[in-house]
Amino acid sequence: MAQTATWHLLLLLIVLRYIFVAGAAWLVWYKIIRKRVSFKKIQLKFPQTKDYVREILCSLSTGTIFATVTYLMLNAPIRQYTQFYTGFGTYGVWYFWLAIPLMFIIHDTYFYWMHRLMHHRKLFKYFHLVHHQSTNPSPWAAFAFHPLEALIEVGIIVLLLMIMPLNRIHLFIFFLVMMAYNVYGHLGWELYGKGFSKSSVGKWVNTSVNHNQHHQYFKGNYGLYFLWWDRWMHTIRDDYDEQYEEVKNRQVAL
């Protein structure tokens, strides 16, 4: 009974995090300030109600898979093979804080290569097509994966727990930031300022324009948090900077 309650609690946490973060973004941008900022939307059209419903249902399925895999990793008999630990200072305060950016660097690398692989013509329709049904994504698309893709996506949790010591705080921060950046990537509006994509820092950071192009054109722009793999592997779209500036320089409703 205790184990079942623990799984339910983990599922509830993941689902509520998705609903709160994606729902807050959708409520603000798609309802409250929609009329004032609609001309700044990356793709000027808005998704239909059926698109939101599909994205939410797929995301709830993904949340269930994430909760199940994470639960299995954190409980016997698998936990003994992981590096999950309790407490704050077991590995020292310096390690605790340094592990946080390291998680996201590893995740970005994992995501880029996993993402490119799922775009292979023999794999795409089985793993990634469901997510790409959102050609004009909304915040609800953040977790809208086919179950097979969800299993691949949650593989980062398995990898991280196997290769580096992590505790509950690390996992909480990881899931929260991952959700927030996924929602931003699918928001439909660009939150960074003018010229950011060409700045010394911004050229290495993924943006909502960048990921929106990936959904619209299906090719290029495979990164998650950063753009270094896209730039190193020459998979960033040639028109990325141009579209970024076009979106940020719009002055009046089109």
C-alpha positions in Angstrom: 0.0 0.0 0.0 2.8 2.4 0.9 4.6 1.7 -2.4 1.3 2.3 -4.4 0.8 5.6 -2.5 4.3 6.7 -3.3 3.8 6.0 -7.0 0.5 8.0 -6.9 2.2 10.8 -5.1 5.0 10.9 -7.7 2.5 10.8 -10.6 0.4 13.6 -8.9 3.6 15.8 -8.6 4.5 15.3 -12.2 1.0 15.9 -13.6 0.3 18.9 -11.4 3.7 20.4 -12.4 2.7 20.0 -16.0 -0.8 21.5 -15.5 0.5 24.4 -13.4 3.4 25.4 -15.7 1.8 24.7 -19.1 -1.6 25.9 -17.9 -0.2 29.2 -16.5 1.6 29.9 -19.7 -1.5 29.1 -21.8 -3.8 31.1 -19.6 -1.6 34.2 -19.8 -0.5 34.1 -23.4 -3.5 32.5 -25.1 -6.3 34.1 -23.0 -5.4 37.1 -20.8 -3.0 39.0 -23.1 -3.7 37.3 -26.4 -5.2 40.3 -28.1 -2.4 42.6 -27.1 0.4 40.3 -28.3 -1.1 38.2 -31.1 0.9 40.1 -33.7 4.1 38.9 -32.0 3.1 35.2 -32.1 5.8 33.3 -34.0 3.2 31.6 -36.2 0.3 34.0 -36.4 -2.4 31.4 -36.4 -3.6 29.7 -33.2 -4.1 26.0 -32.7 -7.6 24.6 -32.6 -9.3 23.2 -29.5 -8.8 19.7 -30.7 -5.1 20.4 -30.8 -5.1 21.4 -27.2 -7.1 18.3 -26.2 -4.7 16.0 -28.1 -1.6 17.6 -26.5 -3.0 17.4 -23.0 -4.1 13.7 -23.3 -0.7 12.7 -24.8 1.1 14.7 -22.0 -0.9 12.9 -19.3 0.2 9.6 -20.8 3.8 10.9 -20.8 3.5 11.9 -17.2 2.3 8.4 -16.2 5.3 6.9 -18.0 7.7 9.4 -16.3 6.3 8.7 -12.9 6.5 4.9 -13.4 10.1 4.8 -14.6 11.2 7.3 -11.9 9.4 5.3 -9.2 11.1 2.0 -10.4 14.5 3.7 -10.3 14.0 5.0 -6.8 12.7 1.8 -5.2 14.0 -1.8 -4.7 15.3 -3.7 -6.3 16.7 -1.2 -8.9 17.6 1.6 -6.4 20.6 -0.3 -5.2 22.2 -0.1 -8.6 21.7 3.7 -8.8 23.7 6.5 -7.2 20.7 8.1 -5.6 21.4 9.4 -2.1 19.6 11.1 0.7 20.8 14.2 2.6 22.4 17.4 1.5 26.1 17.2 2.2 26.8 13.5 1.6 29.1 14.4 -1.3 29.9 17.9 -0.1 28.2 21.3 -0.8 30.3 22.0 -3.9 29.3 18.8 -5.6 25.6 19.4 -4.7 25.5 22.7 -6.6 27.9 21.7 -9.4 25.7 18.6 -10.2 22.8 20.9 -11.2 24.3 22.5 -14.3 26.0 19.2 -15.1 22.6 17.4 -15.3 21.4 19.9 -17.9 24.5 19.7 -20.0 24.2 15.9 -20.0 20.5 16.1 -20.8 21.1 18.5 -23.7 23.6 16.1 -25.3 21.3 13.1 -24.7 18.3 15.0 -26.1 20.1 16.2 -29.2 21.3 12.8 -30.4 18.2 11.0 -29.3 16.1 13.6 -31.1 18.1 13.4 -34.3 17.8 9.6 -34.2 14.0 9.7 -33.9 13.9 11.8 -37.1 15.4 9.0 -39.1 12.9 8.0 -41.7 12.6 4.4 -40.4 11.9 5.6 -36.8 10.0 8.9 -37.1 6.5 7.6 -37.5 6.8 5.1 -34.7 8.4 7.4 -32.1 8.2 11.1 -33.0 5.2 11.7 -35.3 2.8 12.2 -32.5 4.8 15.1 -31.1 5.0 16.7 -34.6 1.3 16.7 -35.1 1.7 20.0 -33.2 3.0 21.9 -36.3 2.0 25.1 -34.5 2.6 24.1 -30.9 1.1 25.5 -27.7 2.4 25.2 -24.1 0.3 22.0 -23.7 2.6 20.3 -26.3 5.5 20.3 -23.9 5.0 16.6 -22.9 2.9 15.5 -25.9 4.8 12.3 -26.8 3.9 8.9 -28.1 4.5 6.3 -25.3 7.5 5.0 -27.2 9.0 8.5 -27.3 8.1 9.1 -23.7 10.2 6.0 -22.7 13.1 7.3 -24.7 12.7 10.8 -23.1 12.6 9.5 -19.6 15.7 7.5 -20.3 17.7 10.6 -19.2 16.5 9.9 -15.6 17.8 6.4 -15.8 21.1 7.6 -17.2 21.6 10.4 -14.7 20.8 8.2 -11.7 23.3 5.5 -13.0 26.2 7.8 -13.7 26.2 10.5 -11.0 25.1 10.9 -7.4 21.7 12.7 -7.1 19.2 13.3 -4.4 15.6 14.4 -4.3 16.4 18.1 -4.5 18.4 17.5 -7.7 15.5 15.6 -9.2 12.9 18.2 -8.2 15.0 21.0 -9.8 15.7 18.9 -12.9 12.0 18.1 -13.5 10.9 21.7 -12.8 13.5 23.3 -15.1 12.9 20.7 -17.8 9.2 21.4 -17.7 9.6 25.2 -17.7 12.0 25.2 -20.7 9.8 22.8 -22.6 6.8 25.0 -22.1 8.9 28.1 -23.2 10.1 26.2 -26.3 6.5 25.4 -27.2 5.0 28.7 -26.1 4.5 30.3 -29.5 6.0 33.6 -28.5 9.7 34.6 -28.1 10.6 35.9 -24.6 14.3 36.7 -25.2 15.0 40.2 -26.5 16.0 41.7 -29.8 19.4 40.5 -31.1 19.7 37.7 -28.6 20.1 35.0 -31.2 23.3 36.7 -32.5 24.7 37.7 -29.2 27.8 36.1 -27.7 25.7 34.2 -25.2 22.4 33.9 -27.1 23.9 32.2 -30.1 24.4 29.1 -27.8 21.0 29.2 -26.1 17.9 27.6 -27.5 14.9 29.8 -28.1 11.2 29.5 -28.7 11.7 30.7 -32.3 14.3 28.0 -32.8 12.1 25.2 -31.6 9.0 26.5 -33.2 10.8 26.3 -36.6 11.6 22.7 -35.8 7.9 22.0 -35.4 6.9 24.0 -38.5 9.5 22.5 -40.9 10.4 19.1 -39.2 14.1 19.5 -40.0 17.0 21.1 -38.2 17.1 22.8 -34.8 17.3 19.6 -32.7 18.6 21.1 -29.4 16.8 21.4 -26.1 18.5 24.0 -23.7 21.5 24.9 -25.8 22.4 25.3 -29.5 26.1 24.1 -29.4 25.3 20.7 -30.8 23.2 22.2 -33.6 26.0 24.7 -34.4 28.8 22.2 -34.2 26.9 19.6 -36.3 25.6 22.3 -38.8 22.0 21.3 -38.1 20.7 24.8 -37.2 18.4 26.2 -39.9 20.0 28.9 -42.1 16.9 31.1 -41.7 16.9 30.9 -37.9 18.5 34.3 -37.1 16.4 36.0 -39.8 13.1 34.7 -38.5 14.1 35.5 -34.9 14.7 39.1 -35.9 11.5 39.3 -38.0 9.5 38.1 -35.0 11.1 40.5 -32.5 10.9 43.5 -34.9 7.2 43.4 -35.6 5.7 46.7 -34.6 2.0 46.5 -35.5 -0.6 43.8 -35.9 -0.2 42.1 -39.3 
